[in-house]
Amino acid sequence: MSSIDSRIWSGLIPLEISFFVWKVLRRMVPVDTILQNRGFSLASCCVCCSAHPESLSHLLIDGPVATQVWEHFLKRFGIVGPRPRSVA
């Protein structure tokens, strides 16, 4: 088990969050870009902004809704510094 896996499954994180993080890190969340890479024919469009293809990075890191969520929590917890730039 890798050090990241041991942190994900440490028991300090709720199980449903651990499963989601595990899936994100293994690119197993069925967003449009991943499904397209697996051969599905889809017209990809983000459900939040309708302006970009739906990808893990867009949904979790750099899309407009994700940016607002990150800014809210960084401000709420007094964290100063750069936001995450990638999913994995």
C-alpha positions as a printed Julia matrix, in Angstrom:
88×3 Matrix{Float64}:
   0.0    0.0     0.0
   1.39   3.4    -0.98
   1.71   6.27    1.48
  -1.17   8.07   -0.25
  -3.35   4.96    0.05
  -2.53   4.6     3.72
  -3.62   8.21    4.29
  -6.84   7.75    2.31
  -7.77   4.61    4.24
  -6.43   5.73    7.64
  -9.81   5.81    9.34
  -9.6    9.57    9.9
 -11.5   10.21    6.68
 -15.13   9.1     6.29
 -15.37   5.96    4.15
 -17.43   7.56    1.37
 -14.82  10.33    1.01
 -12.02   7.73    0.95
 -13.77   5.86   -1.87
 -14.28   9.07   -3.87
 -10.64  10.17   -3.47
  -9.47   6.66   -4.36
 -11.58   6.76   -7.54
 -10.36  10.27   -8.47
  -6.71   9.3    -8.08
  -7.26   6.26  -10.31
  -9.32   8.2   -12.87
 -12.34   5.98  -12.21
 -14.93   8.77  -11.82
 -17.13   8.55  -14.94
 -16.78  12.09  -16.26
 -17.18  12.71  -20.0
 -13.49  12.95  -20.92
 -12.69   9.63  -19.22
 -15.67   7.92  -20.84
 -14.62   9.3   -24.25
 -11.12   7.88  -23.73
 -12.77   4.49  -23.1
 -14.56   4.63  -26.45
 -17.93   6.19  -25.57
 -19.21   8.75  -28.04
 -20.35  11.78  -26.05
 -20.82  15.48  -26.66
 -19.01  16.66  -23.56
 -20.21  19.75  -21.74
 -19.79  20.69  -18.09
 -23.13  20.63  -16.29
 -22.04  23.5   -14.03
 -20.92  26.1   -16.58
 -21.88  24.69  -20.01
 -18.7   26.22  -21.42
 -16.02  23.51  -21.11
 -15.71  19.75  -21.55
 -16.49  17.79  -18.38
 -13.18  16.59  -16.92
 -11.96  15.76  -13.42
  -9.69  18.79  -13.43
 -12.47  21.13  -14.56
 -15.01  19.78  -12.06
 -12.68  19.58   -9.06
  -9.96  22.19   -9.58
 -10.27  24.9   -12.21
 -13.91  25.2   -13.3
 -15.85  28.27  -12.13
 -17.84  26.39   -9.48
 -14.76  24.52   -8.22
 -12.86  27.82   -8.04
 -15.63  29.35   -5.9
 -15.67  26.32   -3.59
 -11.86  26.35   -3.18
 -11.85  30.11   -2.51
 -14.6   29.75    0.09
 -12.83  27.01    2.05
  -9.36  28.54    1.75
 -10.75  31.82    3.09
 -12.82  30.05    5.77
  -9.78  28.21    7.13
  -7.4   31.14    6.7
  -5.21  29.35    4.2
  -3.1   31.65    2.06
  -1.29  30.33   -0.95
  -1.86  28.71   -4.3
  -4.83  26.48   -4.94
  -4.27  22.91   -6.14
  -3.4   22.78   -9.84
  -4.08  19.13  -10.65
  -6.24  16.25   -9.52
  -3.48  13.7    -9.09
